[in-house]
Amino acid sequence: MRKIITFFAAMCLVMSMFSGIAGAKTNKEKTNLHLHSKGIMEVVDTNFHTISETETEQVAEVTETDGQDAKGNFRVDLTGFEGVIDTDTESYELEGLRVVEEEGLLYKGNVKNKEGNVKFEALLIQDVDHKNKYKSIINILTFENGTDEEPMDVITFSFNNKEKTVTKKTVVLPKKKVKVNSGGISIASDYYEYLSAYYGTYMETLVAGPKRVKVDAGSNYSVRSTTKSSKISSYWKSQGYSVYGTKLAEWDVDFTGVSYSVYNAVDPVSSKETSYTAPIYIPGYIGTQLIPVTLSKITVSNSGTKSLAYDFSWGYEGIGGYVDDSGVSSKPTKGHIVRAFWDTTYNISKGWKWNGVKSSYLYRTRVITLTSGGFFYVTKRATTSFTYGVEVI
């Protein structure tokens, strides 16, 4: 009887050992991974507020906000991902699974609280400064329908225990008039009498057109933006990624006029165009220069109102669309430019009017991390907003 009890006890000990090993594996799979809860939406807003203006220069206060603060509440293990992202204006409820065929910690799933086809993908990276935590890059992807492989829009969040930064400075923006020939007649049309350029960290934007228009009349105004793709690539390198190229996914331009005026689309004139040219004055060149534009898709909205919008897309398939890093003072092979006609009505009052322009690039960067071993796309949106003055006479 004593031997039987001893044998039974030994068997129980062996079984408990094997049970412990199996339980350890299960617990490992279910071990929670600790992610940073503080982060930012990857957007940069640069606003130029005019303080004073003369014939030759414009003095402006520049406020640049890099990032929009976001908070995350995540429950993540080696198989699943759940969580909520909150910003000041939006909330995203995430639920997904790990992509087991991919190296590293890559998760994909749905955004439960959004209507339509809104999904997410998240990449986790060990934080070398906080070894018990992970940094995460999370993309919110909006698709037109459930069968699309290419999203209509992408928003990138970085949860790395950082918050937005705000910088302010005062700058002087010179105005340059078009060159004239020896006879004193402008070679360029009077549509391009002067220009002002606005220089941000991740883009440059230029507006050109006449400084005076008559009541119940109008004129053309061109807006050109140029990219700073190397600055975007440097930003992602500073976050610990190896960068394999930055291109464009989108470019948006919004015109906002004052009361008793409207904007009409000129170049491009409608959503049917996928290539066109538009003129603008570039310092160092005689007369206006034509800049060609090619794209995958464009939407022209609200032409004939005081709020005209252009939305360009080069798609998200592969790396994306071309960049123009030439700067607003150089002529590119291909660029980014739009032209609109600002039309005043008979009852607009005379005097200086301040119309608004907002130009926005969505950059798409291909990166790789040593921990994941695979490629991943991240986005960063850069926006420049300003007003330009026109005297109604």
N, C-alpha and C positions, 0 to 999 in steps of 0.2 A: 504493500500500500504506500509506503514511504517513497519507493522508486517511482511509482506511477505519478504521485504528486510532484516529485522532482522533475520527471519528464514533461509533465503538463506545464509546469512553470517555465521550463526552458523553451518549450514551443511558443508559449505566450510572449516570452521575451524576444524571440526571433521574429515573430509576426509583428510585434510592435515596432521593431527596428525597420522592417520593410515598409510598414505603414507610415513610419516617420519620413522615410526617404521619398515615398510617393507624395506625401503631404507637403514635403519641402518643395518639390517641383511645382505642385499646384499653387502653393503660396507665392513662389517666385513669379509665376505668370501673373498673379493677381496683385503683386506688389505695386503700390501706388507710386507713380513718378511725380515728383514735386516740380511744378512749373512756376516761373515768376508770374505774379498776378498784375504787376504794373508794366504798362507798355504804351505804345503810340500807334496810331494809324499813320501810315507812311505818306503824308501829304505835306507840302511846303507852300504856304501862302505869303506872297510878297505884295504889299500894298503901298502905292505911292500917293501921298497926300500933298497936293500943291500948296505951298506957303505963299509964294510970290512968283510973278512971271513978267518978263519983259520981252522986247523984240528978239533978243539974242540968247536968253537963257531962262530956265525954269528951276526954281528952288523947291525941293520936295523933301518931306519927312518920309523915310522908308521904314516900314515895320515888317519884319520877316518872322513868321511863325513856322518853325520846323517841327512838324508832328502835331497830331491831335490826341490828347490824353485818352487812354482806354484802360479799363479794368477787366481782369479776367478771373473767373472762378472755375477751375478745371478739376476734373476727376479722370485721371489717365493711368492706365496700366500697360502691360506689354501687348495687350490684345485690343483694347477699346479706348475711345476718346469721347468724353462728355464735358460740356461746359457752357458758360455764358460769357459773351463779350459785351460790355456796356461802354458806350460813349455818351457825350452830352445829349445826343439826338437820336441814337439808334441802339438797338439791342439785338444780339444774334445768339440763338440757342443752337448749339452744335451737338451732333450725335453721329459717331462713325466708328470704323474699325481700322485696325492696322493693315497696311498693304504688305502681306507677308512675303510676296515675291520680290519686293524691293529691299535693298540693303538699308540699314539705319532704321530710325523711328519715323516712318511716314504713315500718316493716317488720312483717310478720305471718308466723307459722309455728307449728310444733309443739314441744312439750316432749317430747323423745324418750325420756327415762328414766321417764316417768310413765305408768301404766296408765290406760286410759279416754280420755276426750276432754279433754285438757289442752292448751291453746294459749297463745301469747304474742303480744303486740304491743309494739313498741318505737318510741319517738319520740326522735330525736336533735336536739339543739339546740347551736349553737356556743357555747362557753364564752368570754364576753368577757374573763374574767380570764386564761384560758389559750388563746390563739387557735389553738394547734395541736392542741387537744383539744375533744371534744364531751361535753356532759352528756347523760345518757339517762334517760328514764322508761320502765320496763318493767312491763307488767301480765301477771301469770300468771292465765289464765282457765280455770276448770273448768266444763265443760258436762255436763249429765245424759246427753245422747246426741248423736250426730253431726249431727242435724238441727236442734238448738236454735240459735236466734239469740241467746238470752239466757243468760248464764252463771249457774251456781249460786253461784259464789264468785269473788272477784277479790282478788289480792294485788298491791300496787304497790311497786316498788323504785325508789329514786332514786340514781343513780350520779353524784355531783357532788363527789367528793373530800371528803365529810364523813362523820363517824361519830356514833354515838349520844351523847346527853348524859344525865347522871344528876344530878338535884337532890334534896336532902333538906331537910326542914324539920319543925318541931314546930308543931302547930296545936291550938287548943281548939275543940271542937265542942259547941255548946250543945244541950241537950235541952229540948223544950217540951212541956208537958202540955196536954191538950185542955181547952177552956173548959167550965165548968159553969154551969148556970142558977142562979137565985136560991135554989132549993130545995136546992142542993148536989148534985143528981143529974146525972151526966154526960149531956149530950145525945148525944154520940157513944158508940158501944158500947165496952166495955172492951177490944175488940181494938186500939184505937188510943190507948193510954194515954200514949205518948210517942213522939218521933221523934228520929232523929239524921240530919243531912245531911252529905254528903261532897262537897267542892268540888274538882274537878280543872280542868286548863287547858281541856279540850275537852268536858267534860260535868259535870253535877251528878247525884248519886244520893241518894235518901232511903229510909230503912227505918222502918216504923212498926209497932208492936204492943205487947203487954203485956210488962212486964219480969219478971213472975212467972207460972209455970204449975205445975200440980200433977203429981205422979207419976201415970203412966197416964192422962194427959189431954193437952190441947193447946190451941192457939189459932191464929188467922189472923195472918199477917204480910204486909204490902204493901211492894213495892219500886217506887219511881217514879224514872225518870231523865229529865233534860231535856237538850236539845242546846245546843251553843254553835257554831252554824253560821258565825257571823261570824268566830270565832276560826280555824276551819278555812279559810275563804276568805282570811283575812289571812295564814295560813301559806303558802298556795300563791302568793299575790301576792308574798310575800317571796322566793319561789324564782324569780321572774321571769315569772310567768304573768299573763295577764288572765283574771279569773274571771267566769263567767257563771252562777253559781248553785251552791249546795251543798244536797243533800238526803240522805236516808238510803237505804241499800240493805238493811241488816240491823240487827236489835237482838237480842242474846242475853242471857239471864239464867240464872245457875246458882245453886241453893241447895245448900249442903253442910252436913248435920247431923252431930251427934256420934253416937257409938255408942248403941244402944238408943233410937233415934228415927228417924222417917221424915217426909218431906214429901209431901203430897198436893196435886195441882193443884186450884185452886178457880176462879180467873178468869185466863185461860180454863181450862176444865176438860178440853178435849181438842183434838186437832189439826183437828177439823172446823169450828171457829169462825173467822170472818173479821171479826167485830165483836163487841164486848162492852163493859161498863163495870165499873169496880172502884172501891171506896171508899178514901179516905185522908184523914188529917187534914192541913190546910194552915193554917199560922199566919195569923191575921187573919180566918179564917172560923169561924163557929159550927158545931160538929159536923163530921162527916166530909163530904167532897165526892166526888161520883161523877165519874170521869174517863173519857170515851169513848175507845175505841181502834178503829181500822180498819186492815186490812192485807190483803196479797195471799195470804199463806200462813203457816201456823204449824205447828211440830212440837213436840209435848209429849212429853218422854222421861223414863222412869224414875219416873213418879208412883208413890207407895207405897214408895219407897226413900229412903235418906238423901242421894241425889244427884239432885235434880229439875232438869231443864233445859228452858227455853223458848227456841225459835229462831224469830224473826220475820223475814219477808222482804217487802219491797215491790218486789222485782225490780230488774233493771238496764235494762229497756227505757226509753229516754228518761232523764230526770234522776233518777227514783227516787221514794221516799216522802216524806211530810211531815216537817217538823222541828217541835219544840216548844221554842222559845227563851224560854219564859216564866219559867224558873227554878222551883226546887222550892217557893218560897214564894208562888207565884201559881197561879191556876186557869186552865187552858188551854181552848180550844175542843175540841181533840183532843190527846191526850197519849200517853205510854208508861208503862204501869203493869201489874203482875202481882200476884196474891194467891195465897198458898199456906198450907195448914194444916200446922203443925208439931205432930206427934203423938208423945208420949213413951210408952214401954212401962212395964210394972209394975216391971221390974228396973233402970231407970235410977237412978243415985245422985243424991242431993240435992246442991244447991250450984249455983254459977254454971257455965253452959255457954256455950261460944263457937261459934256457928254462922257459917258463911262465906257470903258473897254475892259474886258477880262479875257486873257489868253491862258490856256491850260494845256500842258503836255502830260500824258500818261506814259512814263518810261517803263519798258519791260527789260529786265536784266536776267541773263542766264548765269546761274552760280552753281558752285559745287562745294561741298564740305568734306573734310577728311573723315568725319564720323559717319556721314550718310553714304559716301562713295558714289552718289548718283547726282544727276543734274536736277535743278529745281529752279522755277521761274519766280522772281519777285518783282513787284511794281512799286513805283514811287511817283506821285502826282505833284507836279510843280505848277503853280498858278501865279500870274502877275496881273494885278488890278490897278487901274489908274484912271484919271479923268484928263481930257484935253480941252483947252479953251478955244472957242470960236466966237468971233464978234458978229452979231447980226446987225446989219446996217440998213 
